[in-house]
Amino acid sequence: MLRGGKVGLRARHEDDIPILRAELYDDVVNYSRSQSRPWRPITPGSKDSQLVVDDKEEGHVPFSVVELDGGTLVGTAVLWGIDNHNRSAHIGLGLLPSCRGKGYGTDVVAVLCHYGFVVRGLQRLQIETLADNYAMLRAAERNGFVREGVLRSSAWVLGEFLDEVLLGLLAQDWKPNTQG
Ligand SMILES: CC(C)(COP(=O)(O)OP(=O)(O)OC[C@H]1O[C@@H](n2cnc3c(N)ncnc32)[C@H](O)[C@@H]1OP(=O)(O)O)[C@@H](O)C(=O)NCCC(=O)NCCS
């Protein structure tokens, strides 16, 4: 397990799947705002790749996020689009509704940076998020990510096009353990 100050990132367990499905993936608004594809129902027990992890998929590393104190599941995190030639990847995360606004998101970004830069030896990490996702923007910026551009009308979200912000962090600019 990878440890931050408040949360740990561990492998996906079978028991996590119904909770993540009910609280994150079946919330159509949350799903539509955080995934760039249309929501559709997932059949219980199916091997849908959004929840069931394929360990052989090298460029996509999903984690379940747990509280360090007690081990309760609080969400998901992923390093995706890993490009070992350009040494870059994207990060993504989603917390259960009752677990937001407690500093966990900022901590998850810190742990994903450690995984990307230290464990995987990457040079650049990138985040794309909706321009009105203030919690995500702040969690990224607290870890040193800088806004590199606005992708105008790049996301179709429940009936309208919204802007996305692209943020990047380079290994040499990353300061571990200083989220301030
Ligand atoms: C986005 C998300 C991961 C952020 O994690 P979080 O644990 O809620 O965020 P934190 O508690 O670490 O807060 C980060 C910062 O955002 C601020 N913040 C939190 N919720 C906020 C809100 N609703 N509006 C404005 N600012 C907010 C916090 O005050 C904090 O700022 P500070 O460091 O200056 O105090 C989480 O809210 C979430 O899972 N949302 C739904 C899924 C999603 O949007 N995923 C990202 C898709 S790209």
The ligand as a Gaussian input file, in Angstrom:
#p B3LYP/6-31G(d) Opt

LIG

0 1
 C      -12.495000      16.621000      -6.559000
 C      -12.226000      15.811000      -5.298000
 C      -11.352000      14.598000      -5.629000
 C      -11.456000      16.729000      -4.314000
 O      -11.199000      16.029000      -3.123000
 P      -11.663000      16.605000      -1.698000
 O      -11.177000      15.671000      -0.671000
 O      -13.115000      16.903000      -1.744000
 O      -10.851000      17.972000      -1.643000
 P      -10.006000      18.533000      -0.392000
 O      -10.802000      18.347000       0.865000
 O       -8.626000      17.942000      -0.430000
 O       -9.993000      20.067000      -0.738000
 C       -9.128000      20.625000      -1.678000
 C       -9.299000      22.122000      -1.675000
 O      -10.533000      22.438000      -2.327000
 C      -11.360000      23.181000      -1.458000
 N      -12.718000      22.692000      -1.668000
 C      -13.212000      21.504000      -1.300000
 N      -14.504000      21.379000      -1.707000
 C      -14.779000      22.536000      -2.353000
 C      -15.940000      23.028000      -3.018000
 N      -17.061000      22.279000      -3.084000
 N      -15.881000      24.263000      -3.578000
 C      -14.757000      25.003000      -3.512000
 N      -13.614000      24.580000      -2.912000
 C      -13.645000      23.367000      -2.347000
 C      -10.873000      22.895000      -0.064000
 O      -11.167000      23.954000       0.823000
 C       -9.406000      22.748000      -0.304000
 O       -8.797000      24.032000      -0.423000
 P       -7.687000      24.535000       0.627000
 O       -6.576000      23.550000       0.465000
 O       -7.369000      25.886000       0.168000
 O       -8.338000      24.451000       1.965000
 C      -13.542000      15.309000      -4.623000
 O      -14.304000      16.421000      -4.214000
 C      -14.388000      14.428000      -5.530000
 O      -14.199000      13.218000      -5.532000
 N      -15.319000      15.014000      -6.292000
 C      -16.165000      14.263000      -7.226000
 C      -15.391000      13.561000      -8.325000
 C      -14.490000      14.514000      -9.109000
 O      -14.820000      15.641000      -9.376000
 N      -13.282000      13.998000      -9.450000
 C      -12.301000      14.739000     -10.222000
 C      -12.557000      14.550000     -11.683000
 S      -11.246000      15.291000     -12.648000

